[in-house]
Amino acid sequence: MITAYTGTQVRAAEEPLLAAGRGEELMLRAAHGLATGVVHELRSRGARLYGANVVVLAGKGNNGGDGLYAAAFLAARGMRTTAVLTGDAAHPGGLGAFERAGGRVNRLTEEALPELAAEAARADVVIDAVLGTGAKGGLRGLAADFVQALAGARTAGRAQGLVVACDLPSGVDADSGETAGEVLMADLTVTFGGAKSGLMADPGADYAGRVLVVPIGIEEHFPQPSLRRLEGAEMAGLLPHPARRAHKYSRGVLGVVAGSEDYPGAAVLACRGALAAGAGMVRYLGPPSVAHLVRQSCPEVVCSTGSVAENRVQAWLVGSGMGPKDHDQLARAGDAVTSGLPVVADAGALPALPDTLAPHVVLTPHAGELASLFQRLGGGEDREAVEAGTLDAVRRAADRTGATVLLKGATTLVASPSGQTFSQADGTPWLATAGSGDVLAGVIGALLAQAGSAVEPFRQLGLDDDDRWAALAALGAALHGRAGTAASESVAGGPITAARIAEGIPEIWGKVSMLSKYGAWKRNSHSQPLR
């Protein structure tokens, strides 16, 4: 599992070492990790090391010191290093080490800016070490103008070098991922001690590139993380597995209230997602014409009649492909939510839901739908505001509604009312296709139906019982994202359809499950073979 922390948490973890007089040691560890990250990235690209031109943009604080020390290490590897000091001062120790290593120092002035920006555009490596975790607000003045000129050169194709952010891209808020002013997009962010929450939430993740975490000796002082990301091992531990004597009812029955005369395909795709994700049975409730299409497309689905209360299931999926005029479907969705069973509610069901919900109700809006929900609850947030601060928005939504909220996007965020938050970025941009969200709802619904009363796998991850719904939603997002990525890779990185995503879920499930089986084999490998 990848864990991320706020800037405040990281600085608190540093305090015991700073109090012991080990501040310079921490900085040197960070700088060495940054320099090593640059070297490895250049090698992976087949680029030269000796003679490579490196420009470090150094602020006056500790972030600038990290960058200057790192550039000194790179100079010792034979690289040509130039520092552009963006402030009226620089970290004394870092600057001294840089100059002793033979680095060239330039101070950023209005007159020198065009030439220095052009030099940075020609460099093999640019290290962004202006603002660190303690900074609030973005770049200002000449530093902002410099980054704007450099970013423009990169956009125009006049700059092809590697951009590496020191701890986080300058202008990205370490806690929220919100951005201010000009931000230089990094190819690689080398971050110290632990990942920063802002690197794992949009829009900050847009600028971070690949994130490399370098341990520096503060990790034992970290509290509970601010943000988590499930990887293969944790996914494997959360996947449900049928017992030897399981039957279709014990494996979990999912009820689906989805689709309409206008959007019948949504019901089909939701059912396909649920079937692919292991539900023992899927029951469909909806208009006869939609039920007919579901029977033709998914013969495994049982198309039922009667009310929500008359259909025995372990969880409900509601809302996919429904509009405000689908009164019968909306009534069923409302009944499902008040049944006390776990529910995944896609955006079409939101008008039928009460303002106050519970953690076992998982809402799955995209940014525009979440903005509509806020406005319904009396808030003033629009889509632009949600997209500018996705982490704050998803947590605020969970707090206001009492539900678990999954905010779909390039980085999908899941928050429980307790504040426990997951960030998943397993997908491909090709997932942005009609019906993809319906498949995701089906996958999550199947996981909810199979969850039963199991809590131990979640407690092993340090989660409270009410947070297990957020973990299951994150698991669904991870499976969905990986299936979409695999489907695109199977056509040389080309476009995919929602149906292809559903088709890919079982294979991804199997591959993730193998991690669990391999772990069990390793734990039991000391035992004697059966005779």
N, C-alpha and C positions, 0 to 999 in steps of 0.2 A: 504494500500500500504506500502511495505517496502521501505525505502529510505536509501541510502548509501552515504558516504562522503569520501573524500580523507583525508589522515593524515593531510595535510595542513589545510583543512577546520576545522577539529576537533580541532587542536591546536589553530586556530584563534578564535574558539568559546570559548575556555577555557580562553583566554587572559583577558576578563573583570573580571572574578572571580579571576584569579591569581593576577591581578593588585590591586584588593581589599583585597589581603592578605588571600584568601580563598583556597589556594592550598592544604593545609592539609585536609580541609573539602572535597574537591573533591576526594582526594586519599582514604579517609576513606569510602566515599560512594561507590567508585568503588570496594574497597576491600570487603566491606560488601556484595555487589552484587555478587562478585566472590565466596565468601564463601557460600552464600545462594544457588548459582547455583550448587556448589559441593554437598551440603547437599541434595538438591532435586534430583540430578542425582543418588546419592547413594541410596536414598529411593526408587526411581523408579525401581532400579535394585534389590531391596530387600536386599541390603547390610547393614551391621552394621555401626553405626556411632561411638558409644563409643568404643575406643580402635583401631579404624581404623588407619593404618599407612599412613601418608601423607608426601611426599617428594616434596619440592618446589625448582625448579631450578631458582635461583635469580640472575639476572644481576645487574649491579651497578647503573642503572638509575631508573627512576620513575616506569617503568614496574616491575622491581624487588621489588620496594617499595610496589606496589599494591599486589604483590604475598606474601610478608612477612607479611603485615598487614592481608591479608586474612587468612594465616596460623595461625596467632595469634588468630583470631576469631574461627578458627576450633579447636585450642587447648583448647579454653574455652568450646567447646562442648565435650571435653573428647577424642579428637583424639591425637595420638602420631605424633608429627611433627618434621621433619628434614629439614634443609635448606642446599642446596649445593650452595655456593657462587661461581659463575663462573668467577668473575673478582677480581681485587685487592682491591675492596672496595664494599660497599653496602649502600643503602639508610639509613641514620642514624636513622630517626624516625621509619621506618619499621623494621629495625634490632633490635632496642631497644624494640619495642612492642613485637616482636617475642621472644626475650630472656626473657622478663618479663613474658611471657605466658608459659615459660618452654620449649621452643623449643630448639632443639640441632642443633648447627651450625658446618658445615664442609666446609673447603675451598678446592676447586678443585685443586689438584696438579697431576702431572704425576704419582707419586707413589700411590696416593689414588684413582685414577680414576677407576681401575678395581673393587675395593671393593664398591665404591660409586655407580657405574653403576649397580652392582649386587643388591645392596640394593634398588635402585630405581625400578629395574625390579620386585622385590618382593612386592613393596608397593601396597596398595589398591588404592591410588590416587597419580598421579604425576601432579604437576602444572608447566607448562612452562611459566616462567615469566622472560625470559632473554632479549629479544628485543621487543621494542614497536613500535609505529607508526612513530617515528622519525628516526628509524634505516634505513640505506641504506647498502645493501649487507647482506650476511648471517652470520651464526655463524662461528667463526674462532677458530683456535687453540684447546685448551683442551675442550672448550664448544662444538665444532663440533665433536671432538672425543667421548665425553661423549654421545651426542645424537645419534651418529652412533652406539655405543655399545648398548644403550637402544633400539633403533629402531630394531637392529638386534635381540635382545632378544624377542621383541614382534613378529617379523616376524617368529621366530623359535618356537613360542608358549610358551616361558619360562616366559613371562610377560603377565598377564591378567588384570592388574589394569586399572582404569579409568585415561585417560589423558585429562587434561583440560588446554586449552590455555588461558592465561591472555591477553585479548584484541585482540590478533591475534597470530597464531603460529609463533615462532621465525624463521625468514628467509623468510617469506611471505611479499612481498611488499604491504603496506597498500593501495596504490593508484591503482596498476595495477594487483595484484594477481600473479605477476611473483615470482619465487622462486630462491633462491641462496643457494648453498651448501646443507648441511644436514638439513632436516626439520622433526620434530617429529610430526607424524600424531595424531591429537587430536580427541577424541570422542565428545568433547564439547568445543566450544569457547565462553567465556563470554566476550562480547565487550561493551565498555562504551560510553554512550551518544548517539551514533548512529552506525549502521553497517558500516564497512569499505568497500570501493569498492572492495578491493582485496579479501575479503571473499566471494564475489558474482560473481567471475570470475575465470575460470580455468587458471592455475593449482592451485591457492590458495584455491579454494573451495574443492579440493581433500583432503586438509590437515585440513580443519576447522571443519569437523564433523557438528553436530547440532550447530547453532548459536543462542545465547541468548543475546539480547540487554538489558542493564541495564541503565535506566535514571540516570544521576548524576547532573542534574541542568543546563546543558549548552545548552539544546536543543533549547531554544528560540533564541539563537545566531547563529543558523545554516543558511547558505545561501541556494540557490536552490541545491538540491542533485546532486551528480555526477552520480548516478545510481538509477534506480527505478525497483521495481518488483511488477507486478500486482498480487493482491490477489483476493479472491472471490468477495468482494464488488465492486472493480474497474472493474473487468471483467463483472459483472452484469450490471454496468452502461454503458459499451461500447457495449454490445450485441445489435444488431439491432432487433427490434420487428415490425412485419407487422401491418400496420394500419387496422382498421376495414374493410375498403373498398379496401384493397390492392388487386392487381392481379399479375400474374406471372411476368409481365414486370416491374411493379413498385417495385417489391421485389428485383430486380437485376438480370440481365442476364450476365452470365460469358461465355466468349469465351475461348475455350481450344485448344491450338496448342501443341500437345504432342504425344508421341509414335512414333514408327517406325517399319519397318519390323523386326528388331532385337529385339526391346523391346516394343511389343504391349501392354503388361500388364500395363506399366506405364500410358498410356492414361486412361485405365479402372480405375486404382486406383486414379488418379487425379480427374476423374469425380465423383467417389464415395465419395471422400473427400469433393468436392464442393457440391454435393447433400446433404450430411449429415450436412453440415454447413449452410443450409438454402437458397442457391441460388434459386431464383424463376424459373430460367431456365438455363440449360447448353447447349451451342452450341459447337459441336466438328468439327474441321477442321483437316484433315489428310489423310493418304493413305487409299484407299478403303478397304483393308484387315483389317486395324486397326479399321476403322469405323464399319465394320461388327462385329468385336469382341465387340466394345463398345455397339452397338445396342443389341447384345445378352446379355451382362452383365448388362447394365444399360438402360432399355427401356425408361426411362424418358428423356434421353439425345437426343437432336435433332442433328443429323449428317448432317451438311450443306456442301454446295459446294461454289464455288466462292472465291473471294479474302477476305482478312481481311476487307477492306473498305466496301464491300458489305454486311457484317454481322453486324447487329445492336446489340451491347452489351454495358454493362456499365463498364466492366473490362476484362482483358485478363490474362490467364495463359499460359506461353510458356516454353518450354525447357525440360520437363520431358521425359526421355526415348529417347532423340535425340542425334545423333552423328554427327561428322564433315562431313560425306558423305550424310546426309539427306538434300540435298540442297533445296528442295521445302519447307520443314518444317522450315528450318533456314530462308528462305526468308519471310515466313509468320511471324515468330517470330520478325524479323527486322521491318516488317510493323506494327506489333502490338505495338512495343515499340515507334515507331514514330507517332502513332495515337493520342497521347495526352491523352489517357485514362490511368487509373491506371493499372499497370501490375505487376504480380509476375513472375519473371524469374528464373526458375531452371537452374542448371549449364549447361545443354545441350545447352541452348540458348546463353551462354556467347560469343561464337565466332561471333555471328551475331549482337552483340550489339555495338553501338558506344562507344567511350571511355568516353564521357561526357553524363550523364543521368540527371534525375530529381528526387526529393524526392518521387514522386508517383510511381516510379519504384522500386520494392522490389526484391533484389537479395537474393538467398537462398543457398549459397555454404556451404559445409563442409570445414574443414581446408585445405585439399589437393586441392580442387577446388579454394579456396581463394588464395592459393599460386600460382596457375596457372594464376589467374587473375592478381596478382601483377606482375608476370613475363611478362605477355602480356603488362602491362602498363610500363614496364621498371624497375621494382623493382627486388631485388635479394632475396626476402624472399622465403624460402622453407617451406614445411609442418611443419617441426620441429620447425622453428622459429615462425610460426603462433600459434602452440599449446603451445609454451612456453610463449606467451604473447597475449592471445586471446582478451583481452579488448583493448589493443593498436591496434591490427591488425584490428578489426572490425571498430573502429573509423577511422583508417587511410584509410580503403577501402571506407567508406562512404565519407570521405573528398576528396579522389582522383577521385571518379566516379561521385559524386553529387547525387548518389542513396541512398535509404535506404537499409542497408545491414543486413541480418540475418545470423549469423554464427552458424550453427548447431553444437551441441555437448552435453555432459552431462549437462553442463550449456549452454543454448542457449542465445546468446547475439544479440541484435538488436540496431543498431546505425543509426541515421539520420544524414544528412550532417551538421546540426547545432551542433552536438555533443551530443544531447539528446540520452541517452542510457538506454535500458531495459535489465534486466537479468531474465530469467525464468528457473527454475529447478524443473518442475512439473512432470517429467517423471520417467521412470524406465530404467535400462540398456537394458531391452528386446526390447526397441524401436529401437535399432540398428539392424534392419532387412531389407531385401530388400523390396523396395516399400514404406517404412515408409515416406521417404521424398516426395514421390509423393502425398501421402495422405495429408501431411502437406501443400504442395503447393496448393492443391485443397481447403483446409480449408481457407487458407489466401486469395486465389482468390475469394472465395465466400464472405468473409468479405469485400474485396475491392469493389466488385460489389454492395453490399448492403449499402455501406457507403454514397453514394449520396453526398449532400453538407452539411451534418450535421457537425457542428464544436463545438457546445456547450458542449457536453459530454467531449470533449477533453480539452476545455478551463477550465472546472471545475477541471481538474487535473493539471492545470497550464501549459498546452502545447500550443505551437504555432500551427497555422494551418498546416504548412508543417511537423510538428512532428506527426500528427495524423496517418500517414502511418506507422511509427515505432510502435505506440501504437497498431494499428490493427494487425501488424505482431506479436507483443508480445502476443496479445490476442489469435491469432491463435496457437502460440507455446504452450501457457498455456492449451488451449482446447485439443490440440493434445497430450500433455504430460499427462494430467489427464485421457484422454480416454485410453491411453496405460497402465497407471498404473492400472486403473479399470479393463481393460481386463486381465492383468496379475493376479490381485488379484482374479478374478473370477475362475482362474485355479490354486489356491493355490500358487500364486507367480511364476507360470511357464511361458514358452515362449509363444509368441504371433505372429500373422502374421499381415501384413499391413492391410488386409481386416478386421481383428478384431478391429483394431484401428478405421477405418472408421465407423464400426457398432456401436462403443461406443460413437461417438461424440454427437448424439442427446440426449442421457441420461445425459451426462455431461452438455450439453447446458441447459437442463431443470433444473438440480440441481442448476446451477449457476444462472439461471433466477429467481429461487425462492428467492434468496437473495434480488434481486431487488424488488420483489413483497412484501416480508416481510418488507423491509425498507419502502415502500410506505404505507403499512398497519400501521406501527408504527407511521409514520408522520401524518396519518389521523385518528388515533384511538380516537381522541377527538370528532369527528363528530357524530351527531345523526344518528341512524339507519333509513333506509328507512321504511316508513309505507305504 
